[in-house]
Amino acid sequence: MELLNYIRILRKWLWLIVVAVVLAAGSSYIASLLQTPLYRTSTTLIVGQVLQDRTPDAVGIYTSQQLAQTYIQLVNREPILEATVDSLELPFAWTDLRNSVAAVPVEGTQLIEIAVIDANPKRAQAIANEMARQLILQSPTNPDPEVQARLDFIQQELPDLQNKIANARDAISELDIQISEATSARELQEAEQQKLVLSSQISQWQNTYAQLLASIGETNSNYLQVVEPASEPSVPISPRTRNNVILGAAIGLLLAGAAAFLLEYLDDSIRSPEEAKRLVGVPVMAMVAPIKGVDENDRKLVALKDPQNPATEAFRSLRTQIQFSALTSSQNLILVTSAGPHEGKSLTSANLAVLLAQAGMKVLLVDGDLRRPVMHENFDLRQTDGLTELLVEWKQEVRPSFPGETTELAGAPSFELLLDKYCQVVDQPGLSILTSGELPPNPSELLGSIQMDQFLRAAARKFDSVIIDTPPVIAVTDAVLLSRQVDGVLFVIDNEKTRRRMVQRAIENLRTVGARIIGVTINRYDGQGEDPYGYSYYYTQKTGTAPLNGTGKRRAKQKA
């Protein structure tokens, strides 16, 4: 499908897309307003005390990270949740709290983030902080009394050991001075002996100090501490009205676009002149847009009532195409038909006949629809004394033929008299109308008779052009029967009503009897992304020519 076809589809279904987008966006907005706002806050904890160590070791960091994973699993377990609910006296069970709490690790660190979502921002803050407190309470961070007593003792002993080691080192420094200043061997020996004792004590104290530090370090790896308490959230995380409206509009746009292309795919109508040309196998001679700017009654004869109307210009294009086509082959007899009813074949026939007459041709417009004729209504003529009466009266003047002899008229002048008798004239010079006459009980037999064939041949000799309006091809066989007796068939398509399968079936019926289809006219053509009347409208408006005055009155020629 070409880009222009995509644009055409979008323009055609623009109303559906706009409605879908507005409805989807509006529904999302209303739904967002009806939702209860939800607030999110979080508290962050750290596992271990590696940050307090000047030289943290990899083992301690790895141990803290593994412990963090364990604590994350404990957050959504019953002990922590139930303790939080009981402590805050929340109006729901701990199982309901589980769906509002999530604990995640901060990747690559010993940090744990506990997030809480709740409809009340203050309650969300309280729950997050309380869960962190309960997790700390149920961890070794708060040891039992015996362990705490031992830790307190170690904390008291460490400063004392530090002082002893420092004093011993000072004493060793003084002994070094005495040794350097000793004047006797006894003084030197005593000083060195004291120095040796102090050095041994310092070594013992240092080992004890290291063991005490190691005992404290065992508890440091499994230590929890809040590094960032939860704050009261001020902006809800849900609903996000703006995002919901944008998302709803986008979904509506996508669904409407998909529906438009699906409907277009399922649509069996004729979408473009190229498609009409491909189906019928002949060129498109004219594209007539919906007729505007004239009254409902005047639309049937827009070429006569409004010569400056763009639709009239389209029918002029059709007239030109037919005139040029007639230069290469005889096309005096032109049958106008369509696949189905109400597709504009009678409109096309009437306006084509008017424009051919305006071009200086002698034109006969025959209403060959003996089932639902409309030409007498279009031109405000009497229906009686038309084609049916002409054929019946003419039949009475034909002498029977013998075997092998061609039937012929008893006298040629009688035919001229019959045409003059039954044809009616209108305000347009050069145009004669032969209405349908009384509706016969056997239209197909009458139209397929030898009288009809010879009538058409005689009419072609008398007039420069004979336009025959016929019933639809699919409905009855009248048009198919007449198509064998004319020089060419003009096939009319309605851009809004005609379906591809109908065209295919109608063309197949015409081709079966050897009909010669000379062209296609598309009625109610909406442009399909083009402006077929843009230039003609520009030039007709610049000419300043006033429309012809169509009175709408018609005079009928009296019977001879």
C-alpha positions as CSV (number, residue, x, y, z in Angstrom):
1,M,0.0,0.0,0.0
2,E,1.5,3.4,-1.0
3,L,2.1,6.2,1.4
4,L,-0.8,8.2,-0.1
5,N,-3.2,5.4,0.6
6,Y,-2.1,5.4,4.2
7,I,-2.7,9.1,4.4
8,R,-6.0,8.7,2.7
9,I,-7.1,6.1,5.2
10,L,-6.1,8.3,8.1
11,R,-7.9,11.3,6.7
12,K,-11.0,9.2,6.0
13,W,-11.2,7.8,9.6
14,L,-9.8,10.9,11.3
15,W,-13.1,11.3,13.1
16,L,-12.9,7.8,14.6
17,I,-9.3,8.4,15.7
18,V,-10.2,11.7,17.3
19,V,-13.2,10.2,19.1
20,A,-11.2,7.2,20.3
21,V,-8.3,9.4,21.6
22,V,-10.7,11.7,23.4
23,L,-12.7,8.9,25.0
24,A,-9.6,7.0,26.0
25,A,-7.9,10.1,27.5
26,G,-11.1,11.2,29.2
27,S,-11.7,7.7,30.7
28,S,-8.1,7.6,31.9
29,Y,-8.5,11.0,33.5
30,I,-11.8,10.1,35.3
31,A,-10.4,6.8,36.4
32,S,-7.3,8.5,37.8
33,L,-9.5,11.0,39.8
34,L,-11.5,8.1,41.2
35,Q,-8.4,6.2,42.4
36,T,-7.1,6.5,46.0
37,P,-3.7,8.3,46.0
38,L,-0.8,6.1,47.2
39,Y,2.4,7.3,48.8
40,R,5.8,5.7,48.9
41,T,8.6,6.2,51.3
42,S,11.7,4.1,52.3
43,T,14.3,3.7,55.0
44,T,17.9,2.6,54.4
45,L,20.0,0.3,56.7
46,I,23.6,-0.8,56.5
47,V,24.8,-4.3,57.5
48,G,28.1,-4.4,59.4
49,Q,30.5,-1.6,60.4
50,V,33.1,-1.8,57.6
51,L,32.7,1.9,57.1
52,Q,34.2,2.5,60.5
53,D,37.2,0.4,59.7
54,R,40.2,2.3,58.2
55,T,41.3,-0.8,56.4
56,P,38.2,-3.0,55.8
57,D,38.9,-6.4,54.5
58,A,37.2,-8.2,51.6
59,V,36.0,-11.0,53.9
60,G,34.1,-8.6,56.1
61,I,32.5,-6.9,53.1
62,Y,31.4,-10.2,51.5
63,T,30.0,-11.4,54.8
64,S,28.0,-8.2,55.2
65,Q,26.6,-8.5,51.7
66,Q,25.4,-12.1,52.3
67,L,23.9,-11.1,55.6
68,A,22.0,-8.3,53.8
69,Q,20.4,-10.8,51.6
70,T,19.2,-12.7,54.6
71,Y,17.8,-9.7,56.3
72,I,15.9,-8.8,53.1
73,Q,14.1,-12.1,53.3
74,L,13.3,-11.5,57.0
75,V,11.5,-8.2,56.2
76,N,8.5,-9.9,54.6
77,R,8.3,-12.6,57.2
78,E,5.7,-12.9,60.0
79,P,7.9,-11.9,63.0
80,I,8.9,-8.5,61.6
81,L,5.5,-7.8,60.1
82,E,3.5,-8.8,63.1
83,A,5.8,-7.0,65.5
84,T,5.4,-3.8,63.3
85,V,1.6,-4.1,63.3
86,D,1.4,-4.7,67.0
87,S,3.8,-1.9,67.8
88,L,1.9,0.7,65.7
89,E,-1.5,-0.8,66.4
90,L,-2.4,-0.8,62.7
91,P,-6.0,-1.4,61.7
92,F,-5.2,-4.5,59.7
93,A,-3.4,-7.9,59.9
94,W,0.3,-8.5,59.2
95,T,-0.7,-10.5,56.1
96,D,-2.3,-7.3,54.6
97,L,0.9,-5.4,55.4
98,R,3.0,-7.9,53.3
99,N,1.6,-6.6,50.1
100,S,2.6,-3.0,50.9
101,V,6.2,-3.7,51.9
102,A,9.2,-4.5,49.7
103,A,12.9,-4.8,50.7
104,V,15.6,-4.6,48.1
105,P,19.4,-4.5,48.3
106,V,21.4,-1.6,46.9
107,E,23.5,-3.4,44.3
108,G,27.2,-3.8,45.2
109,T,26.8,-2.5,48.8
110,Q,25.8,-3.7,52.2
111,L,22.8,-1.4,52.1
112,I,19.1,-2.5,52.5
113,E,16.2,-0.4,51.4
114,I,12.8,-1.0,53.0
115,A,10.0,0.6,50.9
116,V,6.4,1.0,52.1
117,I,3.4,2.1,50.0
118,D,0.3,3.3,51.8
119,A,-2.7,5.6,51.3
120,N,-1.7,7.7,54.3
121,P,1.8,9.4,54.0
122,K,2.3,9.6,57.7
123,R,1.5,6.0,58.2
124,A,3.8,5.0,55.4
125,Q,6.6,6.8,57.1
126,A,5.8,5.3,60.5
127,I,5.7,1.7,59.1
128,A,9.0,2.1,57.3
129,N,10.8,3.3,60.3
130,E,9.2,0.8,62.7
131,M,10.1,-2.1,60.4
132,A,13.7,-1.0,60.4
133,R,13.6,-0.8,64.2
134,Q,12.0,-4.3,64.5
135,L,14.6,-5.7,62.2
136,I,17.4,-4.2,64.4
137,L,15.7,-5.5,67.5
138,Q,15.6,-9.1,66.2
139,S,19.2,-9.0,65.0
140,P,22.5,-9.4,67.0
141,T,22.9,-5.7,66.9
142,N,21.2,-5.6,70.3
143,P,22.9,-8.6,72.1
144,D,21.6,-10.4,75.2
145,P,22.7,-9.3,78.7
146,E,25.6,-11.8,79.0
147,V,27.0,-10.9,75.7
148,Q,26.5,-7.2,76.3
149,A,28.3,-7.6,79.7
150,R,31.2,-9.2,77.9
151,L,31.3,-6.5,75.3
152,D,31.2,-3.8,78.0
153,F,34.1,-5.5,79.8
154,I,36.1,-5.6,76.6
155,Q,35.4,-1.9,76.0
156,Q,36.7,-1.1,79.5
157,E,39.8,-3.2,79.1
158,L,40.9,-1.8,75.8
159,P,41.7,1.7,77.1
160,D,43.6,0.2,80.1
161,L,45.7,-1.9,77.8
162,Q,46.4,1.0,75.6
163,N,47.7,3.0,78.6
164,K,49.9,0.1,79.8
165,I,51.4,-0.3,76.4
166,A,52.1,3.4,76.1
167,N,53.6,3.7,79.6
168,A,55.8,0.6,78.9
169,R,57.0,2.2,75.7
170,D,57.8,5.4,77.6
171,A,59.7,3.4,80.2
172,I,61.7,1.6,77.5
173,S,62.6,5.0,76.1
174,E,64.0,6.1,79.5
175,L,65.9,2.8,79.8
176,D,67.5,3.4,76.5
177,I,68.7,6.7,77.8
178,Q,70.1,5.1,81.0
179,I,71.8,2.4,78.9
180,S,73.5,5.1,76.8
181,E,74.6,7.0,79.9
182,A,75.6,3.9,82.1
183,T,79.0,4.1,83.7
184,S,79.2,0.6,85.0
185,A,78.5,-2.8,83.8
186,R,76.0,-3.4,86.6
187,E,73.9,-0.4,85.7
188,L,74.0,-1.5,82.1
189,Q,72.9,-5.0,82.9
190,E,70.0,-3.9,85.1
191,A,68.7,-1.5,82.5
192,E,68.8,-4.1,79.8
193,Q,67.1,-6.6,82.0
194,Q,64.2,-4.1,82.8
195,K,63.9,-3.3,79.1
196,L,63.6,-7.0,78.2
197,V,60.8,-7.4,80.8
198,L,58.9,-4.4,79.5
199,S,59.2,-5.5,75.9
200,S,57.8,-9.0,76.9
201,Q,54.9,-7.3,78.7
202,I,54.2,-5.0,75.7
203,S,54.1,-8.1,73.4
204,Q,51.6,-9.8,75.8
205,W,49.5,-6.7,76.1
206,Q,49.4,-6.3,72.3
207,N,48.3,-9.9,71.8
208,T,45.5,-9.5,74.4
209,Y,44.5,-6.2,72.7
210,A,44.3,-7.9,69.3
211,Q,42.2,-10.7,70.7
212,L,39.8,-8.3,72.3
213,L,39.5,-6.4,69.1
214,A,38.8,-9.6,67.2
215,S,36.0,-10.4,69.6
216,I,34.4,-7.1,68.9
217,G,34.9,-7.5,65.2
218,E,32.9,-10.7,65.2
219,T,29.8,-8.7,66.2
220,N,30.6,-5.9,63.8
221,S,29.9,-8.0,60.7
222,N,26.4,-8.8,61.9
223,Y,25.5,-5.3,62.9
224,L,22.5,-3.3,61.6
225,Q,22.2,0.5,61.6
226,V,19.8,3.0,60.0
227,V,21.7,5.3,57.7
228,E,18.7,7.1,56.3
229,P,15.3,7.1,58.1
230,A,12.1,7.3,56.1
231,S,10.6,10.8,55.4
232,E,7.0,11.8,55.0
233,P,6.2,11.7,51.2
234,S,4.4,14.7,49.8
235,V,3.7,13.6,46.2
236,P,1.7,10.4,45.5
237,I,3.2,7.8,43.2
238,S,-0.2,6.7,42.1
239,P,-2.3,7.6,40.3
240,R,-0.1,9.5,37.8
241,T,-2.9,11.4,36.1
242,R,-0.7,12.9,33.4
243,N,1.0,9.7,32.5
244,N,-2.3,7.8,32.6
245,V,-4.0,10.3,30.3
246,I,-1.0,10.2,27.8
247,L,-1.0,6.4,27.9
248,G,-4.8,6.2,27.5
249,A,-4.6,8.6,24.5
250,A,-1.8,6.5,23.0
251,I,-3.7,3.3,23.4
252,G,-6.8,4.9,22.0
253,L,-4.8,6.2,19.0
254,L,-3.3,2.7,18.4
255,L,-6.6,0.9,18.7
256,A,-8.4,3.5,16.5
257,G,-5.7,3.3,13.9
258,A,-5.8,-0.5,13.9
259,A,-9.6,-0.4,13.6
260,A,-9.4,2.1,10.7
261,F,-7.0,0.0,8.8
262,L,-9.0,-3.2,9.6
263,L,-12.2,-1.5,8.4
264,E,-10.5,-0.3,5.3
265,Y,-9.2,-3.8,4.6
266,L,-12.6,-5.3,5.1
267,D,-14.2,-2.5,3.1
268,D,-15.2,-3.8,-0.3
269,S,-15.8,-0.4,-1.9
270,I,-13.8,1.1,-4.8
271,R,-11.2,3.3,-3.1
272,S,-9.4,4.9,-6.0
273,P,-9.5,5.5,-9.8
274,E,-6.6,3.1,-10.2
275,E,-8.6,0.3,-8.6
276,A,-11.6,1.0,-10.8
277,K,-9.4,0.9,-13.9
278,R,-8.0,-2.4,-12.8
279,L,-11.4,-4.0,-12.1
280,V,-13.1,-2.8,-15.2
281,G,-10.1,-2.9,-17.5
282,V,-10.7,0.5,-19.1
283,P,-9.7,4.1,-18.3
284,V,-11.6,6.3,-15.8
285,M,-13.1,9.1,-17.9
286,A,-14.4,11.3,-15.1
287,M,-14.5,11.6,-11.3
288,V,-17.5,13.5,-10.1
289,A,-17.4,14.7,-6.5
290,P,-20.5,15.1,-4.4
291,I,-22.6,17.9,-5.9
292,K,-22.8,20.9,-3.6
293,G,-23.9,24.4,-4.0
294,V,-27.3,23.7,-5.7
295,D,-30.7,22.7,-4.5
296,E,-31.7,19.0,-4.2
297,N,-33.9,19.1,-7.3
298,D,-31.3,21.0,-9.4
299,R,-28.5,18.4,-8.7
300,K,-30.1,16.0,-11.2
301,L,-29.4,18.5,-14.0
302,V,-26.4,20.4,-12.5
303,A,-24.9,20.9,-16.0
304,L,-28.0,22.9,-17.0
305,K,-28.7,24.6,-13.7
306,D,-25.2,25.5,-12.6
307,P,-22.6,25.5,-15.4
308,Q,-19.9,26.8,-13.1
309,N,-20.3,24.0,-10.6
310,P,-17.2,21.7,-10.2
311,A,-19.4,18.7,-10.9
312,T,-20.4,20.2,-14.3
313,E,-16.7,20.5,-15.1
314,A,-16.2,16.9,-14.3
315,F,-19.1,16.0,-16.7
316,R,-17.4,18.2,-19.3
317,S,-14.3,16.1,-18.9
318,L,-16.4,13.0,-19.5
319,R,-17.9,14.6,-22.6
320,T,-14.4,15.4,-23.9
321,Q,-13.2,11.9,-23.3
322,I,-16.1,10.4,-25.2
323,Q,-15.7,12.9,-28.1
324,F,-12.0,12.0,-28.5
325,S,-12.8,8.3,-28.2
326,A,-15.4,8.7,-31.0
327,L,-12.7,10.0,-33.4
328,T,-11.2,6.6,-33.7
329,S,-14.3,4.5,-33.7
330,S,-18.0,5.0,-34.2
331,Q,-19.7,5.6,-30.8
332,N,-23.0,7.2,-31.6
333,L,-24.9,4.7,-29.4
334,I,-23.7,4.9,-25.8
335,L,-25.3,2.8,-23.1
336,V,-25.0,4.1,-19.5
337,T,-25.3,1.5,-16.7
338,S,-24.0,0.5,-13.3
339,A,-23.6,-2.6,-11.1
340,G,-26.4,-1.7,-8.6
341,P,-29.1,0.9,-8.1
342,H,-28.7,4.4,-6.9
343,E,-25.1,4.8,-8.2
344,G,-25.7,7.8,-10.4
345,K,-26.2,6.3,-13.9
346,S,-29.3,8.4,-14.6
347,L,-27.5,11.5,-13.3
348,T,-24.6,10.8,-15.5
349,S,-26.8,10.1,-18.6
350,A,-28.8,13.3,-18.2
351,N,-25.9,15.6,-17.6
352,L,-23.8,14.0,-20.4
353,A,-26.6,14.5,-22.8
354,V,-27.0,18.1,-21.9
355,L,-23.3,18.8,-22.3
356,L,-23.1,17.0,-25.6
357,A,-26.0,19.2,-26.8
358,Q,-24.3,22.3,-25.5
359,A,-21.3,21.3,-27.7
360,G,-23.5,21.7,-30.8
361,M,-24.4,18.0,-31.3
362,K,-27.8,16.7,-32.0
363,V,-28.5,14.4,-29.0
364,L,-31.2,11.9,-28.2
365,L,-31.5,10.8,-24.5
366,V,-33.4,7.5,-24.2
367,D,-34.8,6.3,-20.9
368,G,-34.2,2.6,-21.4
369,D,-35.1,1.8,-17.8
370,L,-38.6,0.3,-18.3
371,R,-38.8,-0.7,-14.6
372,R,-38.0,2.4,-12.6
373,P,-37.7,5.3,-15.0
374,V,-36.6,8.8,-13.8
375,M,-35.8,10.9,-16.9
376,H,-39.3,12.3,-17.1
377,E,-38.9,13.5,-13.5
378,N,-35.4,14.9,-14.1
379,F,-36.6,17.0,-17.1
380,D,-40.2,17.6,-15.9
381,L,-41.7,15.7,-18.8
382,R,-44.6,13.4,-19.3
383,Q,-43.8,9.7,-18.9
384,T,-46.4,8.4,-21.3
385,D,-45.9,8.3,-25.1
386,G,-42.4,7.2,-24.8
387,L,-40.2,4.2,-25.8
388,T,-42.7,1.5,-25.1
389,E,-45.4,3.2,-27.3
390,L,-42.9,3.8,-30.1
391,L,-41.8,0.2,-30.2
392,V,-45.3,-1.1,-30.0
393,E,-46.5,1.2,-32.8
394,W,-43.4,0.5,-34.9
395,K,-43.9,-3.2,-34.6
396,Q,-47.3,-2.9,-36.2
397,E,-45.7,-1.3,-39.3
398,V,-43.1,-4.0,-39.8
399,R,-44.2,-6.6,-42.4
400,P,-43.4,-10.3,-41.6
401,S,-40.3,-11.7,-43.2
402,F,-40.0,-14.9,-45.2
403,P,-37.5,-17.6,-44.2
404,G,-34.0,-16.4,-44.9
405,E,-35.1,-12.7,-45.4
406,T,-34.2,-10.0,-43.0
407,T,-37.0,-8.2,-41.3
408,E,-37.2,-4.5,-42.3
409,L,-39.5,-1.6,-42.0
410,A,-42.4,-1.3,-44.2
411,G,-41.4,2.2,-45.0
412,A,-38.5,4.3,-43.8
413,P,-40.5,7.6,-43.5
414,S,-42.7,6.0,-40.9
415,F,-39.8,5.7,-38.6
416,E,-38.9,9.4,-38.9
417,L,-42.5,10.2,-38.1
418,L,-42.4,8.0,-35.0
419,L,-39.3,9.7,-33.7
420,D,-40.8,13.1,-34.3
421,K,-44.0,11.9,-32.7
422,Y,-42.6,10.5,-29.4
423,C,-39.5,12.5,-28.8
424,Q,-39.9,15.5,-26.4
425,V,-37.7,18.6,-26.5
426,V,-36.4,20.7,-23.6
427,D,-35.0,24.1,-23.1
428,Q,-31.5,22.9,-24.1
429,P,-31.2,23.3,-27.9
430,G,-30.2,20.1,-29.8
431,L,-31.4,17.8,-27.0
432,S,-34.4,15.5,-27.4
433,I,-35.8,13.1,-24.7
434,L,-37.5,9.8,-25.3
435,T,-39.0,8.8,-22.0
436,S,-39.8,5.3,-21.0
437,G,-43.5,5.4,-21.7
438,E,-45.9,3.1,-19.9
439,L,-44.1,0.3,-18.1
440,P,-44.5,-3.0,-20.0
441,P,-45.0,-6.4,-18.4
442,N,-42.1,-7.8,-20.3
443,P,-39.3,-5.2,-20.3
444,S,-36.5,-7.6,-21.2
445,E,-38.3,-9.1,-24.2
446,L,-39.1,-5.6,-25.5
447,L,-35.6,-4.3,-25.1
448,G,-34.1,-7.4,-26.7
449,S,-36.5,-7.4,-29.6
450,I,-35.5,-6.7,-33.2
451,Q,-37.6,-3.6,-33.1
452,M,-35.4,-2.2,-30.4
453,D,-32.3,-3.1,-32.4
454,Q,-33.5,-1.4,-35.6
455,F,-34.8,1.6,-33.6
456,L,-31.3,2.2,-32.2
457,R,-29.7,1.9,-35.6
458,A,-32.2,4.3,-37.1
459,A,-31.8,6.7,-34.1
460,A,-28.0,6.6,-34.6
461,R,-28.5,7.8,-38.2
462,K,-30.8,10.6,-37.2
463,F,-28.9,11.9,-34.2
464,D,-25.2,12.7,-33.7
465,S,-25.2,10.9,-30.3
466,V,-27.8,8.6,-28.6
467,I,-27.4,8.2,-24.8
468,I,-29.4,5.3,-23.3
469,D,-30.1,5.1,-19.6
470,T,-30.6,1.5,-18.5
471,P,-31.3,-0.5,-15.3
472,P,-28.4,-1.9,-13.2
473,V,-26.6,-4.9,-14.6
474,I,-26.8,-7.0,-11.4
475,A,-30.5,-6.4,-10.8
476,V,-31.9,-7.4,-14.2
477,T,-30.7,-8.4,-17.7
478,D,-32.0,-5.4,-19.6
479,A,-28.6,-3.6,-19.7
480,V,-26.8,-6.8,-20.8
481,L,-29.3,-7.3,-23.6
482,L,-29.0,-3.8,-24.8
483,S,-25.2,-3.8,-24.5
484,R,-25.0,-6.0,-27.6
485,Q,-26.8,-3.4,-29.7
486,V,-24.8,-0.3,-28.9
487,D,-21.4,1.0,-29.8
488,G,-20.1,1.4,-26.3
489,V,-21.0,1.0,-22.6
490,L,-20.2,3.7,-20.0
491,F,-19.9,2.0,-16.6
492,V,-20.8,4.2,-13.6
493,I,-19.4,3.5,-10.1
494,D,-20.5,5.1,-6.9
495,N,-17.4,5.8,-4.7
496,E,-19.5,5.2,-1.5
497,K,-21.9,2.4,-2.5
498,T,-20.3,0.2,-5.3
499,R,-18.6,-2.9,-4.1
500,R,-15.7,-4.7,-5.8
501,R,-17.5,-8.0,-6.1
502,M,-20.5,-6.2,-7.7
503,V,-18.3,-4.6,-10.3
504,Q,-16.6,-7.8,-11.0
505,R,-19.9,-9.6,-11.5
506,A,-21.4,-6.9,-13.6
507,I,-18.3,-6.6,-15.9
508,E,-18.3,-10.4,-16.3
509,N,-21.9,-10.3,-17.4
510,L,-21.2,-7.6,-19.9
511,R,-18.0,-9.3,-21.2
512,T,-19.9,-12.6,-21.7
513,V,-22.2,-11.1,-24.3
514,G,-19.3,-9.2,-26.0
515,A,-20.2,-5.7,-24.8
516,R,-17.6,-3.0,-25.5
517,I,-16.9,-1.0,-22.4
518,I,-15.4,2.4,-23.3
519,G,-14.8,3.9,-19.9
520,V,-15.7,4.4,-16.2
521,T,-17.2,7.3,-14.4
522,I,-16.9,7.5,-10.6
523,N,-19.6,9.4,-8.8
524,R,-19.4,11.0,-5.4
525,Y,-15.7,10.8,-5.5
526,D,-14.4,12.4,-2.3
527,G,-10.9,13.2,-3.6
528,Q,-9.1,10.4,-1.7
529,G,-6.3,12.8,-0.8
530,E,-6.5,14.6,-4.1
531,D,-8.3,17.7,-5.3
532,P,-9.7,16.8,-8.7
533,Y,-11.6,20.2,-9.0
534,G,-8.9,22.5,-7.6
535,Y,-7.8,24.0,-10.9
536,S,-11.2,24.0,-12.5
537,Y,-12.7,25.8,-9.5
538,Y,-9.9,28.3,-9.7
539,Y,-10.4,29.1,-13.3
540,T,-14.2,29.2,-13.2
541,Q,-14.1,31.6,-10.3
542,K,-11.7,33.9,-12.0
543,T,-13.7,34.1,-15.2
544,G,-16.5,36.0,-13.5
545,T,-19.0,34.2,-15.7
546,A,-22.4,34.2,-14.1
547,P,-24.3,30.8,-14.1
548,L,-26.9,30.3,-16.7
549,N,-30.4,30.9,-15.6
550,G,-32.2,27.5,-15.5
551,T,-35.9,28.1,-15.1
552,G,-36.6,24.4,-14.7
553,K,-39.6,24.7,-17.1
554,R,-39.8,22.2,-19.9
555,R,-42.0,22.1,-22.9
556,A,-43.2,18.9,-24.5
557,K,-43.7,18.7,-28.2
558,Q,-47.2,17.7,-29.2
559,K,-47.8,14.5,-31.0
560,A,-47.7,14.7,-34.7
